[in-house]
Amino acid sequence: MAIGCQTVPVDEPVLDDPVELLKQLIAINSVNPDLVVEGEGEAKIAAFCADWLSARGFEVHRVEERAGRPSIVGIARGTGGGRSLMFNGHIDTVSISGYDGDALTPVVRDGRLFGRGSFDMKGGVAAMMVAAVRAKARGLRGDILVACVADEEFASFGTEQVVARFTADAAIVTEPSHLELTMTHRGFTWCYVTVYGRAAHGSRPDLGIDAIAKAGKFLSALEDYDKRLRAAPTHPTLKSGSVHASLIEGGKEISSYPAECRISLERRTIPGETAASVTTELQQILDNLASIDPDFRATLTVGLDRPPFAVAETEPVVVTLDRAATRVMGEKPIRRGEPFWTDCAILQAAGIPSVMFGADGGGAHAPTEWVDVKSVERLCDILTDTAAEFCG
């Protein structure tokens, strides 16, 4: 791969430095094509990661159920009798359009490394790759798996495909967390409500029923629903779930009564809430509106659902990571919960106890993105020590 005019082969020893590896990863365009039609996808960066891991003695597997959208799993086999640990990080990014400067040219300034994906989350990927190599060199009994996955920024099919073929005794997702232990995060459920009216000429209110106006009643009830949720927090870290309308469409032309109005909405969930419970709550709102207004008719459809995540303090991977982080940082890492969703939930649902721990920085999805260089180095040290202790 090239940075400026300099070409560095993937087996160059300098790339066993996580910051130098990160620069190489940033320079590879890996914009998710499900987010941006012209996005390059993960093929190039996956090939780079596969070559890098293979050159360092890892058994490399390519998982590619969708053509051109591969994930890479590198495995360092242990001598036997130890626990296995998976490092998981996504290699896709959001758009580089609108980035302030050259998104693919890594720049170090005042202890910060700038570039698209530096924070979210190629910094974590670089740290986990180098940490796996360093831990492997210690001669471990358990296996280390390095999962560089596709598509986390859209639907996370990469990690879904990986857990269908591989498992481990625990996993660490290296999403950015400011070197704090993320123990829980929200999930989400996407729902679609179609409100029905009756098409008619705009001059015939006696014949027409305005689906958009009827949808307004639902939107007002949806706002009340969100206020009720947030007024009664039930989770110690995440507080409460929420709901908002995201998209609305309806009508054919200005001179007619619209026959349909479709509303797309997102319900953010906390542990204990499920797609089934969300469906029940939304259906109750629709049923109540129909009981008040005989002309109100609507249907509810549930789309993509991603569950919330929580891990216990007593999980061995949490205990081990906490101990390693405390040694490296000189203080016990803060616990945190995240409002957004991550692949931790998929790993946990597959029976792999997981925790999230990543670098410090800022600007995820923003015009300027950066990662703290020192935090990437510290993250690598912490992951190395965690793998060495956990795998034996």
FISEGU-381288 format. One line per 4 residues: number of its first residue (from 0); for each residue x, y, z of C-alpha. Coordinates in steps of 0.02 Angstrom, whole numbers, plus 50000, padded with zeros to 5 digits. Example, Ala and Ser with C-alpha at 12.3 -4.5 7.8 and 13.67 -1.06 7.14 Angstrom:
// residues 2
0) 50615:49775:50390; 50684:49947:50357
//
This chain:
// residues 392
0) 50000:50000:50000; 50055:50179:49971; 50057:50331:50083; 50106:50481:49979
4) 50250:50426:49867; 50314:50291:49983; 50263:50110:49958; 50276:49997:50110
8) 50256:49808:50090; 50141:49725:50214; 50283:49620:50286; 50387:49773:50332
12) 50434:49757:50519; 50380:49937:50551; 50200:49882:50528; 50210:49789:50693
16) 50190:49962:50767; 50001:49994:50785; 50012:50177:50736; 50109:50140:50576
20) 49985:50001:50535; 49842:50120:50567; 49912:50241:50439; 49910:50102:50309
24) 49731:50056:50351; 49671:50236:50338; 49749:50250:50165; 49636:50111:50100
28) 49463:50168:50044; 49336:50054:50130; 49175:50157:50123; 49023:50047:50151
32) 48927:50035:49985; 48763:50006:50076; 48783:50181:50147; 48858:50263:49992
36) 48817:50188:49822; 48991:50221:49752; 49077:50157:49910; 49227:50045:49877
40) 49179:49916:50008; 49294:49803:50107; 49380:49699:49971; 49544:49797:49966
44) 49565:49819:50153; 49515:49638:50186; 49650:49580:50064; 49776:49690:50154
48) 49728:49621:50325; 49733:49442:50259; 49907:49465:50187; 49968:49551:50344
52) 49906:49412:50458; 49965:49273:50343; 50140:49348:50338; 50144:49334:50527
56) 50097:49151:50535; 49909:49165:50560; 49789:49039:50484; 49681:49153:50376
60) 49499:49126:50328; 49398:49234:50208; 49211:49244:50246; 49117:49314:50097
64) 48935:49268:50077; 48907:49432:49986; 49022:49454:49837; 49147:49594:49862
68) 49104:49614:50047; 49227:49498:50137; 49272:49481:50319; 49439:49408:50373
72) 49470:49292:50521; 49650:49258:50568; 49685:49122:50694; 49843:49094:50796
76) 49825:48917:50862; 49881:48889:51040; 49974:48738:51107; 49814:48673:51187
80) 49722:48681:51352; 49694:48869:51358; 49543:48980:51328; 49512:49059:51158
84) 49490:49246:51134; 49421:49340:50984; 49468:49519:50942; 49331:49595:50835
88) 49335:49758:50737; 49250:49824:50581; 49347:49879:50429; 49211:49977:50339
92) 49190:50165:50359; 49059:50296:50326; 49074:50416:50179; 49231:50514:50138
96) 49126:50641:50043; 49120:50803:50140; 49274:50760:50242; 49378:50914:50282
100) 49538:50878:50184; 49599:50714:50110; 49509:50579:50208; 49631:50445:50150
104) 49793:50535:50192; 49839:50506:50375; 49907:50660:50460; 49984:50667:50635
108) 49966:50833:50725; 49981:50874:50910; 49972:50691:50962; 49820:50657:50854
112) 49809:50551:50697; 49680:50619:50574; 49591:50526:50434; 49427:50439:50397
116) 49410:50285:50506; 49552:50334:50622; 49433:50336:50771; 49289:50231:50704
120) 49372:50111:50704; 49534:50074:50613; 49630:50129:50768; 49552:49983:50862
124) 49582:49864:50716; 49766:49910:50705; 49789:49891:50893; 49705:49720:50898
128) 49803:49654:50748; 49971:49702:50823; 49917:49644:50996; 49873:49473:50927
132) 50047:49458:50849; 50133:49510:51011; 50027:49392:51116; 50055:49249:50993
136) 50243:49271:51014; 50225:49232:51199; 50178:49051:51159; 49998:49039:51220
140) 49896:48884:51257; 49732:48954:51192; 49687:49016:51018; 49681:49200:50969
144) 49557:49247:50834; 49568:49413:50743; 49403:49456:50656; 49413:49603:50536
148) 49230:49616:50488; 49127:49700:50353; 48970:49806:50362; 48957:49858:50544
152) 48911:50034:50489; 48749:49970:50408; 48679:49800:50454; 48825:49701:50530
156) 48813:49552:50416; 49002:49531:50434; 48999:49481:50617; 48841:49379:50588
160) 48933:49278:50455; 49086:49258:50565; 48992:49191:50718; 48902:49067:50605
164) 49071:48986:50571; 49184:49028:50718; 49167:49037:50906; 49276:49082:51055
168) 49269:49081:51244; 49258:49271:51245; 49275:49423:51132; 49337:49601:51143
172) 49261:49724:51019; 49384:49866:50993; 49257:50001:50947; 49314:50170:51013
176) 49273:50187:51198; 49403:50313:51261; 49496:50172:51351; 49342:50142:51458
180) 49253:49975:51480; 49087:49975:51387; 48976:49853:51481; 48810:49888:51398
184) 48732:49976:51249; 48562:50008:51173; 48482:49907:51034; 48358:49962:50902
188) 48204:49904:50810; 48150:49978:50644; 47963:49983:50615; 47850:50040:50474
192) 47673:50106:50497; 47559:50125:50347; 47408:50235:50379; 47264:50214:50256
196) 47144:50344:50188; 47031:50346:50036; 47086:50422:49871; 46970:50552:49796
200) 46973:50713:49699; 47026:50860:49807; 46855:50940:49779; 46763:50792:49857
204) 46791:50791:50045; 46631:50689:50057; 46720:50545:49969; 46902:50563:50021
208) 46993:50519:50183; 47161:50606:50206; 47290:50474:50253; 47421:50607:50290
212) 47308:50699:50412; 47267:50534:50497; 47453:50497:50506; 47472:50660:50600
216) 47370:50586:50742; 47491:50440:50751; 47642:50557:50749; 47570:50655:50894
220) 47542:50493:50990; 47718:50437:50947; 47789:50596:51024; 47690:50564:51183
224) 47755:50385:51185; 47935:50447:51176; 47905:50569:51318; 47834:50430:51427
228) 47983:50319:51393; 48112:50450:51438; 48016:50513:51589; 48031:50343:51673
232) 48212:50280:51659; 48234:50100:51715; 48416:50060:51673; 48557:50120:51788
236) 48673:50166:51645; 48571:50182:51486; 48421:50262:51575; 48281:50230:51450
240) 48236:50186:51273; 48171:50311:51148; 48072:50321:50986; 48071:50441:50839
244) 47996:50454:50666; 48133:50448:50535; 48047:50454:50365; 47874:50494:50301
248) 47799:50481:50127; 47622:50490:50059; 47509:50557:49924; 47519:50561:49734
252) 47474:50738:49683; 47420:50901:49763; 47242:50893:49696; 47196:50725:49772
256) 47160:50649:49942; 47305:50532:49984; 47260:50348:50002; 47415:50301:50103
260) 47548:50378:50214; 47699:50275:50266; 47802:50317:50420; 47970:50236:50456
264) 48021:50244:50638; 48161:50188:50751; 48138:50125:50929; 48300:50123:51030
268) 48293:49985:51161; 48375:49947:51329; 48405:49776:51409; 48238:49694:51444
272) 48154:49769:51291; 48129:49663:51135; 48056:49677:50961; 47902:49588:51029
276) 47877:49712:51171; 47904:49859:51052; 47775:49787:50932; 47649:49768:51072
280) 47672:49948:51129; 47656:50021:50954; 47505:49913:50911; 47419:49974:51069
284) 47442:50154:51008; 47366:50111:50838; 47221:50016:50917; 47185:50162:51033
288) 47179:50285:50888; 47063:50170:50792; 46945:50158:50941; 46933:50348:50948
292) 46923:50380:50761; 46824:50254:50655; 46910:50318:50498; 47084:50282:50566
296) 47160:50123:50490; 47342:50073:50496; 47457:49923:50489; 47622:49894:50578
300) 47772:49800:50507; 47934:49762:50600; 48098:49773:50503; 48278:49755:50561
304) 48298:49719:50746; 48461:49726:50843; 48454:49681:51028; 48531:49783:51168
308) 48689:49720:51252; 48748:49695:51430; 48890:49595:51506; 48917:49548:51689
312) 49062:49617:51790; 49106:49439:51840; 49138:49376:51663; 49319:49315:51653
316) 49354:49424:51500; 49295:49578:51594; 49398:49535:51748; 49554:49501:51644
320) 49537:49656:51536; 49506:49764:51689; 49664:49697:51771; 49771:49726:51616
324) 49702:49901:51588; 49734:49948:51770; 49916:49891:51755; 49949:49986:51594
328) 49854:50146:51637; 49895:50152:51821; 49712:50168:51868; 49554:50064:51855
332) 49460:50096:51692; 49293:50185:51700; 49136:50085:51658; 49020:50157:51527
336) 48863:50121:51427; 48839:50176:51248; 48681:50246:51168; 48728:50169:51000
340) 48729:49988:50944; 48882:49879:50912; 48927:49702:50860; 48946:49656:51045
344) 48762:49609:51044; 48784:49485:50900; 48932:49403:50984; 48842:49393:51151
348) 48686:49318:51069; 48798:49186:50988; 48857:49131:51161; 49022:49227:51159
352) 49036:49338:51315; 49094:49507:51252; 49153:49676:51308; 49194:49834:51213
356) 49358:49925:51239; 49441:50044:51116; 49543:50199:51085; 49514:50382:51127
360) 49477:50516:50998; 49332:50602:50914; 49242:50647:50753; 49159:50482:50713
364) 49054:50510:50555; 49105:50694:50559; 49197:50806:50434; 49355:50790:50539
368) 49400:50626:50625; 49548:50589:50737; 49617:50464:50860; 49734:50497:51005
372) 49901:50416:50957; 49950:50374:51136; 49783:50288:51165; 49810:50172:51016
376) 49979:50121:51086; 49905:50094:51259; 49759:49997:51187; 49880:49881:51099
380) 49977:49851:51260; 49817:49816:51358; 49750:49696:51227; 49917:49605:51220
384) 49921:49578:51407; 49737:49529:51412; 49760:49397:51276; 49916:49328:51360
388) 49829:49309:51528; 49660:49251:51462; 49726:49122:51339; 49857:49056:51461
//
